[in-house]
Amino acid sequence: MKPQTILWLLASLLAFASAEPDFPLTGDSQPKPGVPKGEWIDGRHVSPAEGPFPGTSRDYRLYLPAGVDRARSLPFMVFQDGVVYQAPVVFDNLISRKEIPAMAGVFVKPGVVPAANEGALPRFNRSFEYDGVTEAYAGFLIDEFLPALEKAHGIRFSRDPDEGAIAGNSSGGVAAFLVAWHRPDRFRRVFTGVGTYVGIRGADALPVMVRKMEPKPLKVFLQSGTGDNDLYCGDWWMANQMMERSLGWAGYAVRHAWGEGGHNQKHASQVFPEALRWLWSEKPVRPDPAGTSKWKGREIFPADSAWEEIAKGTIPPVEDRTTPFGGKRALSSAVATLSPDQTLLYVGEPGAPWILSAAVSADGALVHEQRFYRLDTWDGFRPEARSLCVDVEGRLYAATDLGIQICDQAGRVNCIVPVPGLVEQIGFGGATGTELMAVAGGRCFRRNTLTRGVLARHMAPLKPPAPRL
């Protein structure tokens, strides 16, 4: 055999060996005779000038299950990037066998700002809408797009968050997760294929956020493979595993399907029917359903602890204190508190994620100032602290856009506790000082804790235990 032939055969064998495996669809994803088919409605939505994505136009397809009663509210599932995963066929089959509820499917494309003329390009909004970690896309779906579909087609989507699901592939996958993450009051069931949990617009921070933020009532199914993208912004295969491990660590109901596939829909389409069965298998969806969460807030809040509203509409919201990054204000106007032993002053730096620590000398002078605490920040959220307090363990509590960030004595954010609304003021109160109080949107809330707050003006100096370094 000629050397050239041998080399050609070797190259062919190597190419065959490295080819992506097949992911044949199961019978659930194939049309079956006698199974009633859902109704299809095609449309286009144009966003108004005052919406989060002004001037964008997007096509959509609306699936309604066979025999739908338009007078009742419908469970529903939203899909990014239009029709994916053979979802309509899967819906027909699983709905007919009552393995999932008779629900609507909303298949929506990303927005495009039309070109100004024939010699110009449109503006493609896909990455802006899908990869961004802000609440903008969630707000678009919930406050603009879904109501527009209801009005146009005479249907009602369920307001029960247990009856809202969302899915997507790649950037559409991270968008799906973020919609549910920001708005679990409408979406609690999530499917993501080869999700873009990487450093494009901030989603690489999600695995850490999942660990620090108080667990939310979500069920999440993730799919990825060893052949997934490995690009300038991250490694999709590793990022999806990080997300799965973080969700499991925090106690979420999470499942995954790992394989050897690449950055496409093949494997996700194969596992989609089984993922649907699992996602819709129980109600209600609860945070930490198995009680296995390792969230650090478990050291502070009892298992049955929740925010209780105690006053409404009586407390004016604080003024917007946002200032340019790096700017400073006088201590008299800054948010500040003392350490439990009253030897350190903590001061929030306006417009920045830093809490400064300065030692209080015997004559009252401030010395040895450091940017000691670094609060967690995220795109779309102001980084500064609006209020500070401490507990007897020496933990520092900071009211921020993300919620109440709780730091250990070493300056590290251990956990984040959302409050119903944008938290403005915090402090400890109650008869024993064990209730964490918060003002948000002019409403006042309290929550029981396992610790006790420090009120420096009314307590003698208290030496807290040494921190773990």
NUDOSE-26758 format. One record per residue (C-alpha): residue in one letter; x, y, z; residue number from 0. Coordinates in nm, 4 decimals. Layout:
// NUDOSE-26758
a;X;Y;Z;NUM;
...
END
This chain:
// NUDOSE-26758
m;0.0000;0.0000;0.0000;0;
k;0.1336;0.3420;-0.0926;1;
p;0.2388;0.5734;0.1941;2;
q;-0.0063;0.8374;0.0705;3;
t;-0.2900;0.5848;0.0939;4;
i;-0.1878;0.4839;0.4455;5;
l;-0.1796;0.8481;0.5560;6;
w;-0.5209;0.9084;0.4006;7;
l;-0.6677;0.6075;0.5813;8;
l;-0.5161;0.7173;0.9136;9;
a;-0.6523;1.0674;0.8697;10;
s;-0.9960;0.9276;0.7852;11;
l;-0.9921;0.7023;1.0920;12;
l;-0.8892;0.9916;1.3196;13;
a;-1.1616;1.2126;1.1748;14;
f;-1.4167;0.9354;1.2268;15;
a;-1.2986;0.8773;1.5844;16;
s;-1.3246;1.2469;1.6703;17;
a;-1.6633;1.2998;1.5049;18;
e;-1.9470;1.4052;1.7313;19;
p;-2.1593;1.1115;1.8466;20;
d;-2.5139;1.0724;1.7230;21;
f;-2.7995;1.1711;1.9496;22;
p;-3.1020;0.9937;1.7961;23;
l;-3.4352;1.1336;1.9019;24;
t;-3.6633;0.9151;2.1092;25;
g;-4.0196;0.8351;2.0101;26;
d;-4.1392;1.1222;2.2277;27;
s;-3.9900;1.3644;1.9744;28;
q;-4.1458;1.2050;1.6662;29;
p;-4.4988;1.2591;1.5333;30;
k;-4.7402;0.9782;1.6128;31;
p;-5.0637;0.8922;1.4363;32;
g;-5.3753;0.9594;1.6365;33;
v;-5.2114;1.2140;1.8668;34;
p;-5.4026;1.5464;1.8576;35;
k;-5.1847;1.8276;1.7277;36;
g;-5.1713;2.1713;1.8789;37;
e;-5.2763;2.4922;1.7071;38;
w;-5.0150;2.7294;1.5631;39;
i;-5.0322;3.1101;1.5518;40;
d;-4.7562;3.3141;1.3876;41;
g;-4.6969;3.6781;1.4656;42;
r;-4.4567;3.9675;1.4965;43;
h;-4.4099;4.1965;1.7943;44;
v;-4.2725;4.5497;1.7690;45;
s;-4.1581;4.7067;2.0947;46;
p;-4.2773;5.0573;2.1848;47;
a;-4.0370;5.3450;2.2358;48;
e;-4.0781;5.3304;2.6137;49;
g;-3.9986;4.9576;2.6449;50;
p;-3.6664;4.8048;2.7567;51;
f;-3.5771;4.7244;2.3926;52;
p;-3.7282;5.0190;2.2012;53;
g;-3.7837;4.9845;1.8293;54;
t;-3.7051;4.6146;1.8148;55;
s;-3.9047;4.3778;1.5988;56;
r;-3.9258;4.0037;1.6543;57;
d;-4.1147;3.7102;1.5086;58;
y;-4.2843;3.4563;1.7300;59;
r;-4.4856;3.1350;1.7073;60;
l;-4.7520;3.0537;1.9619;61;
y;-4.8465;2.6911;2.0270;62;
l;-5.1829;2.6177;2.1875;63;
p;-5.2640;2.2612;2.2926;64;
a;-5.5377;2.0718;2.1103;65;
g;-5.8826;2.1475;2.2483;66;
v;-5.7569;2.4449;2.4477;67;
d;-6.0120;2.6355;2.6539;68;
r;-5.9190;3.0004;2.6004;69;
a;-6.1379;3.1025;2.8916;70;
r;-5.8984;2.9506;3.1459;71;
s;-5.5456;3.0563;3.2289;72;
l;-5.2822;2.8374;3.0667;73;
p;-4.9615;2.6911;3.2038;74;
f;-4.6916;2.7922;2.9569;75;
m;-4.3279;2.7563;2.8528;76;
v;-4.1249;3.0267;2.6778;77;
f;-3.8465;2.9325;2.4337;78;
q;-3.5731;3.1675;2.3178;79;
d;-3.4566;3.1645;1.9517;80;
g;-3.7865;3.0346;1.8175;81;
v;-3.8784;2.6683;1.7758;82;
v;-3.6117;2.4387;1.9259;83;
y;-3.5817;2.0798;2.0589;84;
q;-3.8726;1.9491;1.8464;85;
a;-4.0733;2.0996;2.1311;86;
p;-4.4155;2.1171;1.9567;87;
v;-4.4054;1.7443;1.8737;88;
v;-4.2904;1.6648;2.2269;89;
f;-4.5754;1.8770;2.3645;90;
d;-4.8321;1.6927;2.1510;91;
n;-4.7088;1.3522;2.2667;92;
l;-4.6594;1.4250;2.6366;93;
i;-4.9788;1.6284;2.6715;94;
s;-5.1816;1.3506;2.5104;95;
r;-5.0481;1.1063;2.7718;96;
k;-5.1026;1.3598;3.0516;97;
e;-4.7310;1.3473;3.1421;98;
i;-4.7153;1.7272;3.1356;99;
p;-5.0008;1.9781;3.1687;100;
a;-5.1873;2.1023;2.8617;101;
m;-4.9825;2.4159;2.8192;102;
a;-4.9003;2.6889;2.5704;103;
g;-4.5632;2.7157;2.4030;104;
v;-4.4228;3.0618;2.3288;105;
f;-4.1376;3.0515;2.0747;106;
v;-3.9860;3.3972;2.0406;107;
k;-3.6928;3.5264;1.8371;108;
p;-3.4487;3.7878;1.9676;109;
g;-3.5134;4.1477;1.8745;110;
v;-3.3752;4.3310;1.5730;111;
v;-3.3711;4.7060;1.5146;112;
p;-3.4445;4.7386;1.1417;113;
a;-3.1789;4.8853;0.9142;114;
a;-3.2110;5.2558;0.8377;115;
n;-3.1809;5.1932;0.4622;116;
e;-3.0726;4.9317;0.2090;117;
g;-2.7078;5.0242;0.2532;118;
a;-2.7157;4.9715;0.6309;119;
l;-2.7261;4.6739;0.8651;120;
p;-2.9936;4.6116;1.1270;121;
r;-2.8904;4.6092;1.4917;122;
f;-2.9049;4.2530;1.6205;123;
n;-3.0109;4.2501;1.9845;124;
r;-2.9544;3.8818;2.0624;125;
s;-2.6467;3.9078;2.2847;126;
f;-2.7682;4.2323;2.4409;127;
e;-3.0995;4.0769;2.5399;128;
y;-2.9910;3.7212;2.6194;129;
d;-2.6424;3.7492;2.7709;130;
g;-2.7085;4.0531;2.9894;131;
v;-2.7465;3.9728;3.3590;132;
t;-2.9814;4.2622;3.4335;133;
e;-3.3573;4.2262;3.4784;134;
a;-3.4283;4.3897;3.1403;135;
y;-3.5163;4.0757;2.9432;136;
a;-3.7278;3.9350;3.2264;137;
g;-3.9136;4.2648;3.2418;138;
f;-3.9639;4.2610;2.8648;139;
l;-4.1202;3.9136;2.8703;140;
i;-4.3384;3.9636;3.1762;141;
d;-4.4481;4.3249;3.1458;142;
e;-4.4532;4.3777;2.7682;143;
f;-4.4428;4.0677;2.5496;144;
l;-4.6683;3.8167;2.7250;145;
p;-4.9425;4.0777;2.7892;146;
a;-4.9229;4.1748;2.4198;147;
l;-4.9824;3.8108;2.3188;148;
e;-5.2757;3.7832;2.5583;149;
k;-5.4354;4.0932;2.4108;150;
a;-5.3692;3.9937;2.0486;151;
h;-5.4866;3.6326;2.0726;152;
g;-5.7504;3.6274;2.3456;153;
i;-5.5619;3.3975;2.5841;154;
r;-5.4447;3.4167;2.9446;155;
f;-5.1100;3.2911;3.0695;156;
s;-5.1151;3.1611;3.4247;157;
r;-4.9926;3.3945;3.7001;158;
d;-4.9129;3.0928;3.9173;159;
p;-4.5302;3.0798;3.9126;160;
d;-4.5438;2.7005;3.9364;161;
e;-4.7106;2.7034;3.5940;162;
g;-4.4422;2.9112;3.4208;163;
a;-4.1428;2.7442;3.2538;164;
i;-3.8670;2.8744;3.0285;165;
a;-3.5996;2.7210;2.8061;166;
g;-3.3226;2.8071;2.5660;167;
n;-2.9977;2.7016;2.4028;168;
s;-2.6602;2.8740;2.4322;169;
s;-2.7195;3.2453;2.5050;170;
g;-3.0902;3.1634;2.5018;171;
g;-3.0157;2.9196;2.7825;172;
v;-2.8515;3.1707;3.0124;173;
a;-3.1358;3.4116;2.9304;174;
a;-3.3861;3.1474;3.0388;175;
f;-3.2085;3.0917;3.3688;176;
l;-3.1744;3.4645;3.4380;177;
v;-3.5437;3.5311;3.3723;178;
a;-3.6381;3.2723;3.6352;179;
w;-3.3577;3.3863;3.8681;180;
h;-3.4808;3.7466;3.8623;181;
r;-3.8522;3.6667;3.8517;182;
p;-3.9365;3.3433;4.0349;183;
d;-4.2749;3.5036;4.0950;184;
r;-4.3594;3.4063;3.7314;185;
f;-4.1108;3.1338;3.6249;186;
r;-3.9875;2.8397;3.8323;187;
r;-3.8994;2.5642;3.5830;188;
v;-3.5888;2.6036;3.3647;189;
f;-3.4243;2.4013;3.0873;190;
t;-3.0913;2.5136;2.9403;191;
g;-2.8900;2.3497;2.6628;192;
v;-2.5180;2.4369;2.6306;193;
g;-2.5905;2.7460;2.8428;194;
t;-2.3634;3.0476;2.8014;195;
y;-2.2601;3.0793;3.1667;196;
v;-1.9357;3.2502;3.0634;197;
g;-1.7748;3.5935;3.0617;198;
i;-1.9641;3.7764;2.7878;199;
r;-2.1803;4.0226;2.9827;200;
g;-2.1275;3.9005;3.3370;201;
a;-2.2865;3.5539;3.3520;202;
d;-1.9553;3.3976;3.4588;203;
a;-2.0406;3.5345;3.8059;204;
l;-2.3587;3.3246;3.8243;205;
p;-2.2074;3.0128;3.9893;206;
v;-2.0853;3.2320;4.2772;207;
m;-2.4105;3.4283;4.2952;208;
v;-2.6043;3.1000;4.3213;209;
r;-2.3921;3.0049;4.6234;210;
k;-2.4224;3.3410;4.7988;211;
m;-2.7837;3.4367;4.7282;212;
e;-3.0565;3.2879;4.9434;213;
p;-3.1962;2.9852;4.7526;214;
k;-3.4905;3.0592;4.5229;215;
p;-3.7820;2.8260;4.4360;216;
l;-3.6470;2.6945;4.1019;217;
k;-3.6076;2.3587;3.9268;218;
v;-3.3237;2.3566;3.6745;219;
f;-3.2161;2.1038;3.4106;220;
l;-2.8768;2.1628;3.2452;221;
q;-2.7237;2.0008;2.9357;222;
s;-2.3731;2.0336;2.7940;223;
g;-2.0935;1.8189;2.6509;224;
t;-1.7173;1.7840;2.6315;225;
g;-1.7209;1.9259;2.2781;226;
d;-1.8938;2.2480;2.3826;227;
n;-1.7402;2.5890;2.3052;228;
d;-1.4008;2.6903;2.4435;229;
l;-1.3567;3.0539;2.3417;230;
y;-1.2121;3.3908;2.4423;231;
c;-1.4828;3.4373;2.7061;232;
g;-1.4711;3.0955;2.8710;233;
d;-1.5176;2.7197;2.8533;234;
w;-1.8876;2.6296;2.8199;235;
w;-1.8376;2.2678;2.9303;236;
m;-1.6641;2.3694;3.2529;237;
a;-1.9027;2.6609;3.3127;238;
n;-2.2101;2.4360;3.2931;239;
q;-2.0535;2.1949;3.5406;240;
m;-1.9772;2.4868;3.7728;241;
m;-2.3412;2.5946;3.7537;242;
e;-2.4660;2.2437;3.8289;243;
r;-2.2326;2.2079;4.1273;244;
s;-2.3309;2.5491;4.2630;245;
l;-2.7022;2.4752;4.2283;246;
g;-2.6559;2.1419;4.4066;247;
w;-2.4433;2.3010;4.6814;248;
a;-2.7114;2.5631;4.7426;249;
g;-2.9872;2.2993;4.7650;250;
y;-3.1724;2.3573;4.4379;251;
a;-3.3704;2.0870;4.2623;252;
v;-3.1253;2.0337;3.9747;253;
r;-3.0545;1.7630;3.7172;254;
h;-2.8174;1.7459;3.4253;255;
a;-2.7324;1.5542;3.1078;256;
w;-2.3611;1.5525;3.0243;257;
g;-2.2275;1.4004;2.7043;258;
e;-1.9644;1.4379;2.4333;259;
g;-2.1579;1.6689;2.2033;260;
g;-2.0676;2.0116;2.0726;261;
h;-2.2281;2.3527;2.0851;262;
n;-2.5595;2.2666;1.9206;263;
q;-2.9094;2.1375;1.9974;264;
k;-2.8576;1.7671;1.9223;265;
h;-2.8096;1.6253;2.2726;266;
a;-3.0485;1.8786;2.4281;267;
s;-3.3191;1.7720;2.1818;268;
q;-3.2654;1.4071;2.2712;269;
v;-3.3042;1.4599;2.6470;270;
f;-3.5715;1.7311;2.6265;271;
p;-3.8743;1.4993;2.6730;272;
e;-3.7305;1.3411;2.9868;273;
a;-3.6292;1.6833;3.1167;274;
l;-3.9868;1.8047;3.0668;275;
r;-4.1274;1.5128;3.2655;276;
w;-3.8941;1.5905;3.5536;277;
l;-3.9441;1.9682;3.5425;278;
w;-4.3237;1.9321;3.5648;279;
s;-4.3223;1.6329;3.8005;280;
e;-4.4124;1.8118;4.1229;281;
k;-4.5877;2.1172;4.2571;282;
p;-4.5156;2.3470;4.4239;283;
v;-4.1520;2.4186;4.3454;284;
r;-3.9758;2.4967;4.6731;285;
p;-3.6379;2.6438;4.7614;286;
d;-3.4031;2.3781;4.9006;287;
p;-3.6667;2.0997;4.8782;288;
a;-3.4426;1.8315;5.0330;289;
g;-3.3083;2.0587;5.3084;290;
t;-2.9492;2.0071;5.1928;291;
s;-2.8480;2.3672;5.1238;292;
k;-2.5041;2.4765;5.2446;293;
w;-2.5926;2.8436;5.2064;294;
k;-2.4031;3.0430;5.4705;295;
g;-2.7183;3.2272;5.5724;296;
r;-2.8301;2.9063;5.7442;297;
e;-2.5914;3.0096;6.0262;298;
i;-2.7921;3.3294;6.0762;299;
f;-3.1551;3.2594;5.9876;300;
p;-3.3741;2.9765;6.1236;301;
a;-3.5119;2.7323;5.8674;302;
d;-3.8626;2.8790;5.9004;303;
s;-3.7424;3.2391;5.8952;304;
a;-3.9039;3.4719;5.6412;305;
w;-3.9635;3.8425;5.5975;306;
e;-4.2745;3.9727;5.7720;307;
e;-4.4155;4.3105;5.6756;308;
i;-4.4857;4.5252;5.9811;309;
a;-4.5470;4.8704;5.8306;310;
k;-4.6518;4.9931;5.4871;311;
g;-4.6536;5.3312;5.3211;312;
t;-4.5348;5.5206;5.6294;313;
i;-4.1600;5.5457;5.5673;314;
p;-4.0352;5.7658;5.2819;315;
p;-3.7722;5.6016;5.0574;316;
v;-3.4177;5.7296;5.0960;317;
e;-3.2746;5.9601;4.8326;318;
d;-3.0637;5.8203;4.5500;319;
r;-2.7080;5.8364;4.6795;320;
t;-2.5346;5.7224;4.3617;321;
t;-2.2174;5.9218;4.2894;322;
p;-1.9369;5.8729;4.0356;323;
f;-1.7110;5.5759;4.1044;324;
g;-1.4240;5.6670;4.3314;325;
g;-1.6021;5.9740;4.4702;326;
k;-1.6115;6.0410;4.8464;327;
r;-1.8440;6.2277;5.0781;328;
a;-1.7994;6.3594;5.4287;329;
l;-1.8392;6.1110;5.7131;330;
s;-2.1376;6.3059;5.8375;331;
s;-2.3327;6.2126;5.5222;332;
a;-2.1868;5.8634;5.4687;333;
v;-2.3362;5.5376;5.5879;334;
a;-2.1320;5.4127;5.8793;335;
t;-2.1307;5.1877;6.1834;336;
l;-1.8897;5.0732;6.4553;337;
s;-1.7486;4.7275;6.5182;338;
p;-1.8903;4.5472;6.8255;339;
d;-1.5828;4.6419;7.0328;340;
q;-1.6168;5.0044;6.9112;341;
t;-1.2531;5.0263;6.7971;342;
l;-1.3184;5.0215;6.4207;343;
l;-1.5362;5.2499;6.2134;344;
y;-1.6888;5.1077;5.8956;345;
v;-1.7829;5.3603;5.6264;346;
g;-1.9510;5.2938;5.2925;347;
e;-1.7721;5.4548;4.9990;348;
p;-2.0358;5.6236;4.7808;349;
g;-2.0732;5.4989;4.4262;350;
a;-1.8287;5.2134;4.4862;351;
p;-1.8411;4.8595;4.6272;352;
w;-1.6006;4.9361;4.9119;353;
i;-1.6591;4.9530;5.2864;354;
l;-1.3708;5.1385;5.4449;355;
s;-1.2357;5.0292;5.7827;356;
a;-1.0550;5.2825;6.0017;357;
a;-0.9196;5.2330;6.3536;358;
v;-1.0501;5.4696;6.6208;359;
s;-0.7569;5.5894;6.8313;360;
a;-0.7805;5.6795;7.1999;361;
d;-0.8238;6.0494;7.1180;362;
g;-1.1002;5.9741;6.8667;363;
a;-0.8908;6.0211;6.5528;364;
l;-0.9322;5.7816;6.2623;365;
v;-0.6170;5.5997;6.1528;366;
h;-0.5094;5.3028;5.9394;367;
e;-0.7902;5.3422;5.6874;368;
q;-0.8298;5.0585;5.4363;369;
r;-1.0793;4.9576;5.1679;370;
f;-1.1395;4.6457;5.3718;371;
y;-1.4758;4.5035;5.2572;372;
r;-1.5556;4.4559;4.8892;373;
l;-1.9258;4.4149;4.8217;374;
d;-2.0475;4.1988;4.5339;375;
t;-2.1567;4.3915;4.2252;376;
w;-2.3341;4.2990;3.9034;377;
d;-2.4131;4.4756;3.5805;378;
g;-2.7246;4.6883;3.6181;379;
f;-2.7061;4.7119;3.9983;380;
r;-2.5585;5.0027;4.1912;381;
p;-2.2544;4.8872;4.3880;382;
e;-2.2713;5.1051;4.6969;383;
a;-2.4022;5.0348;5.0467;384;
r;-2.6992;5.2419;5.1619;385;
s;-2.7048;5.1281;5.5246;386;
l;-2.4779;4.9285;5.7586;387;
c;-2.5101;4.7383;6.0852;388;
v;-2.3220;4.4652;6.2764;389;
d;-2.4056;4.1675;6.4965;390;
v;-2.2381;4.0326;6.8102;391;
e;-2.0350;3.7852;6.5990;392;
g;-1.8712;4.0778;6.4224;393;
r;-2.0502;4.0266;6.0918;394;
l;-2.1137;4.3375;5.8838;395;
y;-2.4536;4.3779;5.7103;396;
a;-2.4760;4.6106;5.4081;397;
a;-2.7975;4.7163;5.2317;398;
t;-2.7372;4.7100;4.8541;399;
d;-2.9273;4.6743;4.5272;400;
l;-2.8598;4.2991;4.5316;401;
g;-3.0044;4.2660;4.8819;402;
i;-2.8483;4.2576;5.2286;403;
q;-2.4883;4.1472;5.1837;404;
i;-2.3496;3.9805;5.4969;405;
c;-1.9713;3.9872;5.5415;406;
d;-1.7459;3.8052;5.7861;407;
q;-1.4839;3.9859;5.9926;408;
a;-1.2181;3.9099;5.7324;409;
g;-1.4003;4.1323;5.4826;410;
r;-1.5586;3.8614;5.2645;411;
v;-1.9212;3.8555;5.1458;412;
n;-2.0552;3.5227;5.2767;413;
c;-2.4179;3.5459;5.1681;414;
i;-2.6812;3.7771;5.0221;415;
v;-3.0400;3.8047;5.1475;416;
p;-3.2999;3.9573;4.9147;417;
v;-3.5702;4.1791;5.0633;418;
p;-3.9157;4.2337;4.9062;419;
g;-3.8242;4.5493;4.7148;420;
l;-3.5119;4.7638;4.6958;421;
v;-3.3654;4.7635;5.0470;422;
e;-3.2882;5.1119;5.1804;423;
q;-3.2237;5.0896;5.5553;424;
i;-3.1351;4.7993;5.7846;425;
g;-3.0765;4.7466;6.1556;426;
f;-3.1437;4.5061;6.4406;427;
g;-3.4412;4.5451;6.6710;428;
g;-3.7048;4.3579;6.8676;429;
a;-3.7179;4.2973;7.2412;430;
t;-3.3930;4.0961;7.2383;431;
g;-3.2227;4.2563;6.9375;432;
t;-3.2528;3.9343;6.7367;433;
e;-3.4808;4.0674;6.4623;434;
l;-3.3212;4.2003;6.1444;435;
m;-3.5228;4.5023;6.0316;436;
a;-3.5305;4.6350;5.6745;437;
v;-3.7000;4.9253;5.4992;438;
a;-3.7729;4.8695;5.1300;439;
g;-3.9922;5.0851;4.9076;440;
g;-4.1410;5.2657;5.2056;441;
r;-4.2407;4.9365;5.3707;442;
c;-4.0832;4.7955;5.6859;443;
f;-4.0012;4.4266;5.7314;444;
r;-3.8538;4.2131;6.0066;445;
r;-3.7001;3.8680;6.0107;446;
n;-3.5976;3.6459;6.3019;447;
t;-3.2309;3.5528;6.3291;448;
l;-3.0081;3.3231;6.5340;449;
t;-2.7798;3.6123;6.6255;450;
r;-2.8158;3.9479;6.8004;451;
g;-2.7501;4.2951;6.6700;452;
v;-2.5167;4.5539;6.8204;453;
l;-2.6504;4.8978;6.9058;454;
a;-2.3304;5.0883;6.9788;455;
r;-2.5020;5.3866;7.1406;456;
h;-2.6858;5.1662;7.3913;457;
m;-2.4372;4.8858;7.4593;458;
a;-2.0967;4.8583;7.6170;459;
p;-1.8103;4.7534;7.3875;460;
l;-1.8281;4.3822;7.3109;461;
k;-1.5339;4.1735;7.1901;462;
p;-1.6558;3.9331;6.9174;463;
p;-1.4986;3.5901;6.8593;464;
a;-1.1947;3.5758;6.6315;465;
p;-1.2735;3.5058;6.2647;466;
r;-1.1658;3.2080;6.0571;467;
l;-0.8955;3.3276;5.8213;468;
END
